Amino acid sequence: MELKRVVVTGLGAITPLGNTVEETWKNLVAGKSGAGPITHFNAEKFKTQFACEVKGFNPEEQGLDRKEARKMDLYTQFAIAAARQAIEDSQVDLDAIDKNRVGVVYGVGIGGIKTFEEEISAYARTGAEIGPKFGPFFIPKMIADIAAGHISIMYGFHGPNYVTTSACASSTNALADAFNLIRLGKADMIVSGGAEAAITEGGVGGFTAMKALSTRNDDPEHASRPFSASRDGFVMGEGSGCLILEELEHAKARGAKIYAEMVGEGMSADAHHITASHPEGLGAILVMQNALEDAGMKPEDIDYINVHGTSTHVGDISEAKAIKEVFGEQAYKLNISSTKSMTGHLLGAAGAVEALASVLAIKNDLVPPTINHDDADRDEEIDYDLNFTFNKAQQRTVRAALSNTFGFGGHNACVIFKKYEA
């Protein structure tokens, strides 16, 4: 069976750096941090009091009816807003396509945690006195799959519709699934991405209890510092990224603009620890090898890696080791960067936002930086002959880009995009 070719024809973004793709990309390239004091709740008594929040988000300005938005958790609102942007960007005529062959595959790591916390807290306060009383939208607001459901209902897409959940690898797994559905001929177009809104008491408190978050409360903007010796944990982010993946001939037939071609995906498991990556990067090595093999590419074909790069001690070291193992001498010719240094860690949405950044790096031949590094702040376990694109974006030809995401539970996912050639 000859596999179909898959291209990217639309992009959408709601991120800590902006509520559009253009604004997000502008701030990524400028090396701007999205971190600041938490405003979603009173974090005064928390060890971590800052995060990378989405700013100025208004669901009505993003095309959502006010009454309908009240029935949705914030993560679903983010997902719908990013999807709407991507669909509009694709310029697809929705009346001229077969909606039975258009699907929605979204990645969500946690889902409606804010809704869950609010409902359970209300029950804890009043349940003993008046008995169980939950809102009728509690379950449909909370469940992780509902974002994909809302998008399909909004647009009448009858194709494959589901959510992938693999912690921080969730939306990269969603993109991989969407890619495979299209190239196997099971769909013409998939709205794919990820969403998360976990900057809540439970989200921040839980990750803080694990000692996973930075506690640099006096300097939030410099807290996410991947590959620097003084890194002390990741910075929580939120938002959504969306890509329209489309079968090439379908895209050509409607005269679509093409950002890039998606050519490969890889998956693996560390099988090591519930939260820590393998110290030698064994799962990371395997997932990149699998993606390259799937794409029919060699290490020297890749020019840029958007790394998982969360700003955690073990994770950054193991990923750098894995890149050297997989790419050999080519590792020193690559540009490597962690956009989490600016967006924070969007958990289940991270892979989609980072895939979007990888696609735009290819389109613009411009690699966004890894910010917050000082040459005096070097970790002796990291090889700084690798080009981590520290502090300043770098112009170069980007023929192909690889994007890594790794999740708690040892879940690893990787996707590869390249310049489209007819």
Secondary structure, 3 states (H helix, E strand, C coil): CCCCCEEEEEEEEEECCECCHHHHHHHHHHCCCCCEECCCCCCCCCCCCEEECCCCCCCCCCCCCHHHHCCCCHHHHHHHHHHHHHHHHHCCCCCCCCHHHEEEEEECCCCCHHHHHHHHHHHHHHHHHHCCCCCCCHHHHHCCCHHHHHHHHHHCCCCCEEEECCHHHHHHHHHHHHHHHHHCCCCCEEEEEEEECCCCHHHHHHHHHCCCECCCCCCHHHCCCCCCCCCCCECEECEEEEEEEEEHHHHHHCCCCCCEEEEEEEEEECCCCCCCCCCCCHHHHHHHHHHHHHHCCCHHHCCEEECCCCCCHHHHHHHHHHHHHHHHHHHHCCEEECCHHHHCECHHHHHHHHHHHHHHHHHHCEECCECCCCCCCCCCCCCCCCCCCECCCEECCCCEEEEEEEECCCEEEEEEEECCCC
